[in-house]
């Protein structure tokens, strides 16, 4: 079912019918712009589509002269063709550009004794896509409008010339059955029948279906229409318009395929890809972004990107976004490091590259993010290893230089203690205690330089922990601290027992010192997947993130009088045992230190 443009007998009939007897409801509903002028060029009617296309309100135009309201149309093709139609009493059709509205219009004007009836369309997109005359003509053929009229009483359908051009069929009329069986695609026939039946019950007729040309070619048609009823409510006729929308449908299909390819590429990239608009709202959030930051796409799309930026950086983000929108470019176009908040609350270090692009007069930003947590961890390990190596070499030299004179001092002091019994004992105790403390520091320095490995044997870690807890139990009671053990059966480990005891003594003492008012320390032993795990957990004061990050730095300590070597020695011993140590802590919530050691491959053997 189609729309009319050229003049033949059928077109003259259609033209007579539409302006004079077509119900206003039809004109109010059609998507074409339509207005009527009297012989003085005054507006007598304009439909809603016409108001929209001319960007004016109906009350502003009715009764006004078209050449006064649209003065820039004088001396243009609008003026010449409308005057020719009135002067020669012939319909005219033309395409013209109206500069004040920056719009190309396709107009069809039909004169009568009452004045001029004009149908018009906005064809700007079509004209601009086809710069040369032949391409413009091709676009106009694609966008042809056809008019059809169905005489329901006599079951006769009349097609205009424009409709016949769309369908490539030579006949000007036919019956509904023939139309459905020979011109409508078999898969769309039921839908067209249903739409027609609904129209006969008073509903608007608006449908897209596939039209079969005699050659077998399939075209897509968008058809609209409405039924006329007589005063008794009987359906008499149905009139409507049809558009060949094949190119649009094909373009939509190509766009869908392009979008699917784009989406497939975006989702297959391991890096995170995030697109935001000028307001900072997320438009694209690929699978890589989901994996890196933990947020599903459905939780981020349409929401501000600033929500996942730590509070201390949000003002800088907003300022950078505003500057980029104003200038149309990104201030920092290279690779840089930023921080974002993971769904679990963790701050994730990222490598970010941002580019700006424009579409439809708006600026958009594409950010590619890469998770660099592992790289940062590796860098920290390298720095830590370099520090340990340097400190170890220094420690070994210092320890060896100190031990010999320290031994002489200690021996001479013990001789003086026996030689001068009248000197108060507390003086000698004080001096010997300080020398013992220096000895302990030198021993730690030597252990830091090179932990001994010649005594590695298979040991039951549960027994080691029990002996350490037994040694520290009395000291814990003095400070109102309860040491609770949860020791599950676990495979043995290959280790140097005294070094492991030194590790767990250090960890338990640290936990006890974190609870000056008393509390509870839990020592938990477990195993899984070829490793043995020990957790030492307290409910003490805890540590802020900046302190946790510095644990293990040479001579860094939070204890009055501490050396900062205890944690370094502890970590060095665990690493020497091919294990790992990790700390989780927060202020007011206590601290948990986790030690992981590989289970012994052959429990019965010794090395």
C-alpha positions as CSV (number, residue, x, y, z in Angstrom):
1,X,0.0,0.0,0.0
2,X,1.5,3.2,-1.2
3,X,1.6,7.0,-1.5
4,X,1.0,9.4,-4.7
5,X,2.9,12.1,-6.4
6,X,2.4,12.3,-10.2
7,X,-0.7,13.1,-12.0
8,X,-2.8,10.5,-13.8
9,X,-6.5,9.7,-13.6
10,X,-6.0,8.0,-10.3
11,X,-3.9,10.9,-8.9
12,X,-6.6,13.4,-10.0
13,X,-9.1,11.4,-8.1
14,X,-6.8,11.2,-5.0
15,X,-6.1,14.9,-5.2
16,X,-9.8,15.6,-5.3
17,X,-10.5,13.4,-2.3
18,X,-7.7,14.5,0.0
19,X,-8.0,18.2,0.2
20,X,-11.8,18.3,0.1
21,X,-13.1,15.3,2.0
22,X,-10.2,13.8,3.8
23,X,-11.0,13.8,7.6
24,X,-8.8,16.1,9.6
25,X,-7.9,13.0,11.8
26,X,-6.0,11.6,8.9
27,X,-4.1,14.8,8.3
28,X,-3.5,15.2,12.0
29,X,-1.9,11.7,12.1
30,X,0.2,11.5,9.0
31,X,3.9,12.1,9.4
32,X,4.0,14.4,6.3
33,X,3.8,18.1,6.9
34,X,0.6,19.5,5.5
35,X,-0.8,23.1,5.3
36,X,-3.5,24.8,3.3
37,X,-3.4,28.4,2.0
38,X,-6.3,30.5,0.8
39,X,-6.1,32.6,-2.4
40,X,-4.5,35.5,-0.4
41,X,-1.7,33.1,0.7
42,X,-3.0,33.0,4.3
43,X,-2.8,29.8,6.4
44,X,-6.1,28.2,6.8
45,X,-4.8,24.9,8.3
46,X,-1.5,23.2,9.3
47,X,-1.2,19.8,10.8
48,X,1.1,18.9,13.8
49,X,3.8,17.4,11.5
50,X,3.9,20.6,9.6
51,X,4.2,22.7,12.8
52,X,7.1,20.4,13.8
53,X,8.8,20.7,10.5
54,X,8.5,24.5,10.3
55,X,9.2,24.8,14.0
56,X,6.2,27.1,14.6
57,X,3.0,26.8,16.6
58,X,-0.3,26.5,14.8
59,X,-1.8,29.6,16.5
60,X,1.1,31.7,15.3
61,X,0.4,30.8,11.6
62,X,-3.3,30.5,11.1
63,X,-4.6,33.6,9.3
64,X,-1.1,34.9,8.6
65,X,0.4,35.3,5.1
66,X,3.0,32.7,4.3
67,X,5.3,35.2,2.7
68,X,5.2,37.4,5.8
69,X,5.9,34.6,8.2
70,X,8.6,33.1,6.0
71,X,9.9,36.2,4.2
72,X,13.2,34.5,3.3
73,X,11.2,32.2,1.0
74,X,10.4,35.0,-1.4
75,X,12.3,34.8,-4.7
76,X,13.1,31.2,-4.1
77,X,11.7,28.0,-5.7
78,X,9.0,28.0,-3.0
79,X,7.7,31.4,-4.3
80,X,8.0,30.5,-8.0
81,X,6.5,27.1,-7.8
82,X,3.6,28.0,-5.5
83,X,2.7,30.9,-7.8
84,X,3.0,28.8,-10.9
85,X,0.7,26.2,-9.3
86,X,-1.9,28.9,-8.6
87,X,-1.5,30.7,-11.9
88,X,-1.6,27.6,-14.1
89,X,-3.9,25.5,-11.8
90,X,-1.4,22.6,-11.9
91,X,0.1,20.6,-9.1
92,X,3.8,21.1,-8.5
93,X,6.5,19.1,-6.8
94,X,10.0,20.3,-6.0
95,X,12.9,20.2,-3.5
96,X,14.3,23.4,-2.1
97,X,16.6,24.6,0.8
98,X,15.2,27.0,3.4
99,X,18.2,28.7,5.0
100,X,16.7,30.2,8.2
101,X,15.8,26.6,9.3
102,X,18.8,25.0,7.6
103,X,16.5,22.4,6.2
104,X,15.9,20.9,2.8
105,X,12.1,20.3,2.1
106,X,10.4,18.2,-0.6
107,X,7.1,19.9,-1.3
108,X,4.0,18.9,-3.3
109,X,1.4,21.6,-3.9
110,X,-2.1,21.0,-5.2
111,X,-4.1,24.1,-6.3
112,X,-7.9,24.4,-6.0
113,X,-10.5,27.2,-6.1
114,X,-10.1,27.6,-2.4
115,X,-6.4,28.0,-2.6
116,X,-3.3,25.7,-2.3
117,X,-2.8,22.4,-0.4
118,X,0.9,21.6,0.3
119,X,2.4,18.3,1.5
120,X,6.1,18.5,2.5
121,X,8.8,16.5,4.1
122,X,12.2,17.2,5.7
123,X,14.7,15.6,3.3
124,X,17.8,17.3,4.7
125,X,19.6,14.0,5.5
126,X,18.9,12.6,2.1
127,X,20.1,15.7,0.2
128,X,23.2,16.1,2.3
129,X,24.2,12.4,1.8
130,X,24.1,12.8,-2.0
131,X,26.1,15.8,-3.1
132,X,25.9,15.4,-6.9
133,X,22.8,15.6,-8.9
134,X,22.6,11.9,-9.8
135,X,23.0,10.9,-6.2
136,X,20.3,13.4,-5.1
137,X,17.9,12.0,-7.7
138,X,18.7,8.4,-6.5
139,X,18.0,9.5,-2.9
140,X,14.7,11.0,-3.9
141,X,13.6,7.8,-5.6
142,X,14.4,5.9,-2.4
143,X,12.4,8.3,-0.3
144,X,9.4,8.3,-2.6
145,X,6.0,8.6,-1.1
146,X,3.0,6.8,-2.4
147,X,-0.7,7.1,-1.6
148,X,-3.1,4.3,-1.6
149,X,-6.9,4.1,-1.1
150,X,-8.9,1.0,-0.3
151,X,-12.6,1.0,-1.3
152,X,-13.7,-1.4,1.4
153,X,-17.3,-1.8,0.1
154,X,-16.1,-2.8,-3.4
155,X,-12.8,-4.3,-2.2
156,X,-10.7,-2.3,-4.6
157,X,-7.3,-0.8,-3.9
158,X,-6.1,2.2,-5.9
159,X,-2.3,2.9,-6.0
160,X,-0.8,6.2,-7.0
161,X,2.1,6.5,-9.5
162,X,4.5,6.9,-6.6
163,X,3.2,3.7,-5.0
164,X,3.6,1.8,-8.3
165,X,7.1,3.0,-8.6
166,X,7.9,1.7,-5.1
167,X,6.4,-1.7,-6.0
168,X,7.5,-1.8,-9.6
169,X,4.1,-3.1,-10.6
170,X,2.3,-1.6,-13.6
171,X,-1.3,-1.9,-12.4
172,X,-3.1,1.0,-10.8
173,X,-5.7,-1.1,-8.9
174,X,-6.4,-4.5,-7.5
175,X,-8.1,-6.5,-4.7
176,X,-7.0,-7.0,-1.1
177,X,-6.6,-10.7,-1.6
178,X,-4.3,-10.2,-4.6
179,X,-2.3,-7.6,-2.8
180,X,-1.7,-9.9,0.2
181,X,-1.0,-13.0,-1.7
182,X,1.3,-11.6,-4.4
183,X,2.8,-8.4,-3.0
184,X,3.3,-9.0,0.7
185,X,6.1,-11.3,1.9
186,X,4.6,-14.6,3.1
187,X,6.1,-14.1,6.6
188,X,4.5,-10.7,6.9
189,X,1.0,-11.5,5.6
190,X,-0.5,-12.4,9.0
191,X,0.9,-9.2,10.5
192,X,-0.6,-7.0,7.7
193,X,-4.0,-8.8,8.0
194,X,-4.0,-8.2,11.8
195,X,-3.1,-4.5,11.4
196,X,-5.9,-4.1,8.8
197,X,-8.4,-5.8,11.1
198,X,-7.4,-3.5,13.9
199,X,-7.9,-0.5,11.6
200,X,-11.4,-1.7,10.8
201,X,-12.1,-1.6,14.5
202,X,-11.0,2.1,14.6
203,X,-7.3,1.7,15.5
204,X,-4.6,3.6,13.5
205,X,-2.9,1.6,10.8
206,X,0.9,1.8,11.1
207,X,3.1,-1.1,10.0
208,X,6.4,-2.0,8.3
209,X,6.4,-5.0,6.1
210,X,8.3,-6.6,3.2
211,X,7.0,-5.9,-0.3
212,X,7.6,-8.4,-3.2
213,X,8.3,-6.8,-6.5
214,X,7.4,-8.8,-9.7
215,X,11.1,-9.5,-10.1
216,X,11.3,-11.2,-6.7
217,X,13.2,-8.3,-5.2
218,X,12.2,-7.6,-1.6
219,X,11.6,-4.0,-0.5
220,X,10.8,-2.7,3.0
221,X,7.7,-0.5,3.2
222,X,6.4,1.6,6.1
223,X,2.7,2.2,5.6
224,X,0.2,4.3,7.6
225,X,-3.5,4.8,7.1
226,X,-6.9,5.3,8.7
227,X,-10.4,4.0,8.0
228,X,-13.4,6.3,7.1
229,X,-16.6,5.3,8.7
230,X,-20.1,6.4,7.6
231,X,-22.5,7.9,10.1
232,X,-23.8,4.5,11.0
233,X,-20.3,3.3,11.9
234,X,-19.7,1.1,8.8
235,X,-16.3,1.1,7.3
236,X,-16.4,2.7,3.8
237,X,-12.8,3.4,2.8
238,X,-9.3,3.4,4.0
239,X,-6.6,5.9,2.8
240,X,-3.0,6.0,3.7
241,X,0.6,6.6,2.7
242,X,3.5,4.3,2.2
243,X,7.3,4.9,2.2
244,X,10.0,2.8,0.7
245,X,12.3,2.5,3.8
246,X,14.6,-0.2,2.3
247,X,17.7,1.9,2.5
248,X,16.9,2.8,6.1
249,X,16.4,-0.8,7.0
250,X,19.6,-1.9,5.3
251,X,21.5,1.0,7.0
252,X,20.0,-0.1,10.3
253,X,21.1,-3.7,9.7
254,X,24.6,-2.5,8.7
255,X,24.7,-0.3,11.8
256,X,23.6,-3.3,14.0
257,X,26.3,-5.5,12.5
258,X,28.9,-2.7,12.9
259,X,27.8,-2.2,16.5
260,X,28.0,-6.0,17.1
261,X,31.5,-6.1,15.7
262,X,32.5,-3.1,17.7
263,X,31.0,-4.6,20.8
264,X,32.7,-7.9,20.2
265,X,36.1,-6.2,19.8
266,X,35.6,-4.0,22.9
267,X,34.5,-7.0,25.0
268,X,37.4,-9.2,23.8
269,X,40.1,-6.7,24.9
270,X,41.7,-7.6,28.3
271,X,42.3,-4.0,29.2
272,X,39.4,-2.0,30.6
273,X,37.7,0.3,28.1
274,X,35.5,3.1,29.5
275,X,33.7,5.7,27.5
276,X,32.1,8.8,29.2
277,X,30.2,11.8,27.9
278,X,30.6,15.5,28.7
279,X,28.8,15.1,32.0
280,X,31.1,12.3,33.1
281,X,28.5,9.6,32.8
282,X,29.6,6.1,31.7
283,X,28.4,5.0,28.3
284,X,30.7,2.0,27.7
285,X,32.0,-0.4,30.4
286,X,33.6,-3.5,28.8
287,X,34.4,-6.9,30.3
288,X,37.9,-5.9,31.0
289,X,36.7,-3.0,33.2
290,X,34.4,-5.5,35.0
291,X,37.3,-7.8,35.8
292,X,39.7,-5.0,36.9
293,X,37.3,-3.0,39.0
294,X,34.8,-5.6,40.0
295,X,31.7,-3.6,39.0
296,X,29.2,-5.3,36.5
297,X,28.5,-3.1,33.5
298,X,24.8,-2.8,34.5
299,X,25.9,-1.1,37.8
300,X,28.1,1.5,36.1
301,X,26.3,2.5,32.8
302,X,24.6,5.8,33.0
303,X,26.3,6.6,36.4
304,X,29.0,9.2,37.0
305,X,32.6,7.9,36.7
306,X,33.5,10.1,39.7
307,X,31.7,7.6,41.9
308,X,34.7,5.2,41.6
309,X,37.4,7.9,42.0
310,X,38.8,8.3,45.5
311,X,37.5,11.4,47.2
312,X,40.9,13.1,47.3
313,X,41.1,13.0,43.5
314,X,37.5,13.9,42.5
315,X,37.9,17.6,42.4
316,X,40.9,17.2,40.0
317,X,38.9,14.8,37.9
318,X,36.0,17.2,37.5
319,X,38.3,20.1,36.7
320,X,40.1,18.1,34.1
321,X,36.8,17.0,32.5
322,X,35.5,20.5,32.3
323,X,38.8,21.8,30.7
324,X,38.7,18.9,28.2
325,X,35.1,19.6,27.2
326,X,35.9,23.3,26.8
327,X,39.0,22.7,24.7
328,X,38.0,19.5,23.0
329,X,41.2,17.7,23.9
330,X,42.8,15.9,26.8
331,X,45.4,17.8,28.8
332,X,47.3,14.6,29.6
333,X,47.1,12.5,26.5
334,X,49.9,10.1,27.3
335,X,50.0,7.2,29.7
336,X,49.7,8.0,33.3
337,X,49.1,6.3,36.6
338,X,45.8,6.8,38.5
339,X,43.9,5.2,41.3
340,X,40.3,3.9,41.2
341,X,38.1,2.3,43.9
342,X,37.3,-1.4,43.4
343,X,33.9,-2.7,44.2
344,X,35.3,-4.2,47.4
345,X,36.5,-0.8,48.5
346,X,40.2,-1.5,47.7
347,X,42.1,1.3,45.8
348,X,43.4,-0.2,42.6
349,X,46.5,1.4,40.8
350,X,45.8,1.7,37.1
351,X,47.7,2.8,34.0
352,X,45.4,5.1,32.0
353,X,45.3,6.4,28.5
354,X,42.6,8.9,27.5
355,X,41.5,10.2,24.1
356,X,38.8,12.7,23.2
357,X,36.5,12.5,20.2
358,X,33.4,14.4,19.0
359,X,30.1,13.3,17.5
360,X,26.9,15.3,16.9
361,X,28.5,18.4,18.4
362,X,29.3,16.7,21.7
363,X,32.6,15.6,23.2
364,X,33.2,12.1,24.4
365,X,36.2,10.5,26.2
366,X,37.6,7.0,25.9
367,X,39.8,5.7,28.6
368,X,41.8,2.5,28.4
369,X,42.8,1.2,31.8
370,X,45.3,-1.5,32.7
371,X,45.6,-3.2,36.1
372,X,49.1,-2.6,37.4
373,X,48.7,-4.1,40.9
374,X,50.9,-7.0,40.0
375,X,53.5,-4.7,38.5
376,X,53.5,-2.5,41.5
377,X,53.8,-5.5,43.8
378,X,56.8,-6.7,41.7
379,X,58.4,-3.2,41.8
380,X,58.0,-3.1,45.6
381,X,59.5,-6.6,45.9
382,X,62.5,-5.5,43.7
383,X,63.0,-2.3,45.8
384,X,62.6,-4.4,49.0
385,X,65.2,-6.9,47.7
386,X,67.6,-4.2,46.8
387,X,67.1,-2.6,50.3
388,X,67.6,-6.0,52.0
389,X,70.7,-6.7,50.0
390,X,72.3,-3.4,50.8
391,X,71.3,-3.5,54.4
392,X,72.4,-7.1,54.6
393,X,75.8,-6.3,53.3
394,X,76.1,-3.4,55.6
395,X,74.8,-5.4,58.5
396,X,77.3,-8.2,58.0
397,X,80.2,-5.8,58.0
398,X,79.0,-3.9,61.1
399,X,78.2,-7.1,63.0
400,X,81.6,-8.7,62.4
401,X,83.4,-5.5,63.3
402,X,81.4,-5.1,66.6
403,X,81.4,-8.7,67.8
404,X,85.2,-9.0,68.5
405,X,85.5,-5.8,70.7
406,X,82.1,-6.6,72.2
407,X,83.3,-10.0,73.4
408,X,86.4,-8.3,74.9
409,X,84.3,-5.7,76.7
410,X,81.9,-8.4,78.0
411,X,84.8,-10.5,79.3
412,X,86.6,-7.6,80.9
413,X,83.4,-6.4,82.6
414,X,82.7,-9.9,84.0
415,X,86.3,-9.9,85.4
416,X,85.8,-6.4,87.0
417,X,82.6,-7.8,88.6
418,X,84.6,-10.4,90.4
419,X,87.6,-8.1,91.1
420,X,85.5,-5.4,92.7
421,X,82.8,-7.0,94.8
422,X,82.1,-3.7,96.6
423,X,80.7,-2.1,93.5
424,X,76.9,-2.3,93.5
425,X,75.7,-5.3,91.5
426,X,73.1,-3.3,89.7
427,X,75.8,-1.3,87.8
428,X,77.3,-4.5,86.4
429,X,73.8,-5.8,85.6
430,X,73.0,-2.7,83.7
431,X,76.2,-2.7,81.7
432,X,75.9,-6.4,81.0
433,X,72.3,-6.0,79.9
434,X,73.2,-3.3,77.5
435,X,76.0,-5.4,76.1
436,X,73.6,-8.4,75.7
437,X,71.2,-6.0,73.8
438,X,74.0,-5.1,71.5
439,X,74.8,-8.7,71.0
440,X,71.2,-9.4,70.1
441,X,71.2,-6.6,67.6
442,X,74.4,-7.9,66.0
443,X,72.8,-11.4,65.8
444,X,69.8,-9.9,64.1
445,X,72.1,-8.1,61.7
446,X,73.9,-11.4,60.8
447,X,70.6,-13.2,60.4
448,X,69.5,-10.3,58.1
449,X,72.7,-10.6,56.1
450,X,72.4,-14.4,55.5
451,X,69.9,-16.7,57.3
452,X,71.5,-20.1,58.0
453,X,70.2,-23.0,56.0
454,X,72.4,-25.8,57.0
455,X,70.0,-27.0,59.7
456,X,66.8,-27.4,57.6
457,X,64.8,-30.4,58.7
458,X,61.3,-31.6,58.5
459,X,59.3,-30.1,61.4
460,X,55.7,-30.2,62.7
461,X,54.7,-26.6,62.7
462,X,52.0,-27.3,65.3
463,X,54.7,-28.4,67.7
464,X,56.8,-25.3,67.0
465,X,53.8,-23.0,67.6
466,X,52.9,-24.8,70.9
467,X,56.4,-24.4,72.2
468,X,56.5,-20.6,71.3
469,X,53.1,-20.1,73.0
470,X,54.2,-21.9,76.1
471,X,57.3,-19.7,76.3
472,X,55.2,-16.5,76.0
473,X,52.2,-17.6,78.0
474,X,53.4,-16.2,81.4
475,X,54.4,-12.9,79.9
476,X,50.9,-12.7,78.2
477,X,49.2,-13.3,81.6
478,X,51.2,-10.5,83.2
479,X,49.7,-8.1,80.5
480,X,46.2,-9.5,80.8
481,X,46.4,-11.1,77.3
482,X,44.9,-14.4,76.4
483,X,46.7,-16.5,73.7
484,X,44.2,-18.8,72.0
485,X,45.3,-21.5,69.6
486,X,43.4,-23.2,66.8
487,X,45.8,-25.8,65.5
488,X,44.4,-28.0,62.8
489,X,46.3,-31.0,61.6
490,X,48.8,-29.9,58.9
491,X,51.6,-31.4,56.8
492,X,55.1,-30.9,58.1
493,X,57.4,-28.2,56.7
494,X,61.1,-28.2,55.8
495,X,62.6,-25.5,58.0
496,X,65.2,-24.4,60.5
497,X,63.3,-24.7,63.8
498,X,65.1,-21.9,65.7
499,X,64.5,-19.5,62.8
500,X,60.8,-20.3,62.7
501,X,60.6,-19.9,66.5
502,X,62.2,-16.5,66.1
503,X,59.6,-15.5,63.5
504,X,56.6,-16.5,65.6
505,X,58.1,-15.1,68.8
506,X,58.5,-11.7,66.9
507,X,54.9,-11.9,65.6
508,X,53.4,-12.8,69.0
509,X,55.4,-10.1,70.8
510,X,54.2,-7.5,68.2
511,X,50.6,-8.6,68.7
512,X,51.0,-8.4,72.5
513,X,52.6,-5.0,72.3
514,X,49.6,-3.8,70.2
515,X,47.3,-4.4,73.1
516,X,48.7,-2.4,76.1
517,X,45.3,-2.7,77.9
518,X,45.0,-6.4,77.4
519,X,43.1,-8.5,74.9
520,X,43.3,-11.7,72.9
521,X,45.7,-13.1,70.4
522,X,44.6,-16.0,68.2
523,X,47.2,-18.4,66.6
524,X,45.6,-20.4,63.8
525,X,47.2,-23.3,61.9
526,X,45.6,-24.7,58.7
527,X,46.7,-26.2,55.3
528,X,45.4,-26.3,51.8
529,X,46.7,-27.0,48.3
530,X,50.3,-28.0,49.3
531,X,50.9,-25.1,51.7
532,X,50.8,-24.6,55.5
533,X,49.3,-21.4,56.8
534,X,49.7,-19.7,60.1
535,X,47.6,-16.7,61.1
536,X,48.5,-14.5,64.1
537,X,45.5,-12.2,64.8
538,X,45.1,-9.6,67.6
539,X,42.3,-7.2,68.5
540,X,44.7,-4.4,69.3
541,X,45.0,-0.9,68.1
542,X,45.7,-1.8,64.4
543,X,47.8,0.2,61.9
544,X,46.9,2.7,59.2
545,X,47.6,1.7,55.5
546,X,50.7,4.0,55.3
547,X,52.3,2.2,58.2
548,X,51.5,-1.3,56.8
549,X,53.1,-0.3,53.5
550,X,56.3,0.6,55.2
551,X,56.7,-2.5,57.2
552,X,60.1,-4.1,56.3
553,X,61.7,-0.8,55.4
554,X,65.2,-0.7,56.9
555,X,65.1,0.8,60.5
556,X,61.4,1.8,60.2
557,X,59.7,1.2,63.6
558,X,56.7,2.5,65.5
559,X,58.1,1.2,68.9
560,X,60.0,3.5,71.3
561,X,63.5,2.2,71.3
562,X,62.9,-0.2,68.5
563,X,65.5,-0.9,65.8
564,X,63.3,-1.6,62.9
565,X,65.2,-4.8,62.2
566,X,62.8,-7.4,63.7
567,X,60.3,-7.3,60.8
568,X,63.1,-7.3,58.2
569,X,64.6,-10.4,59.9
570,X,61.2,-12.0,60.1
571,X,60.5,-11.4,56.4
572,X,63.9,-12.5,55.4
573,X,63.6,-15.8,57.3
574,X,60.2,-16.5,55.7
575,X,61.4,-15.7,52.2
576,X,64.5,-17.9,52.9
577,X,62.0,-20.7,53.6
578,X,60.4,-20.1,50.2
579,X,57.3,-18.8,52.0
580,X,55.2,-15.6,52.0
581,X,54.1,-13.2,54.7
582,X,51.3,-10.7,54.5
583,X,49.7,-8.1,56.9
584,X,46.0,-7.0,57.1
585,X,45.3,-4.2,59.5
586,X,43.1,-1.2,60.1
587,X,43.0,1.3,62.9
588,X,40.8,0.1,65.8
589,X,40.2,-3.3,64.2
590,X,43.4,-5.1,65.0
591,X,45.9,-6.8,62.8
592,X,46.3,-10.2,61.2
593,X,49.6,-11.5,60.0
594,X,49.5,-14.5,57.6
595,X,52.5,-16.8,57.0
596,X,52.4,-19.3,54.2
597,X,55.1,-22.1,53.9
598,X,55.3,-24.9,51.4
599,X,54.5,-28.3,52.8
600,X,57.4,-30.7,52.8
601,X,57.5,-32.9,49.7
602,X,58.7,-36.0,51.6
603,X,57.6,-35.7,55.2
604,X,59.9,-38.6,56.3
605,X,63.1,-37.2,54.9
606,X,65.6,-34.7,56.2
607,X,67.7,-32.2,54.3
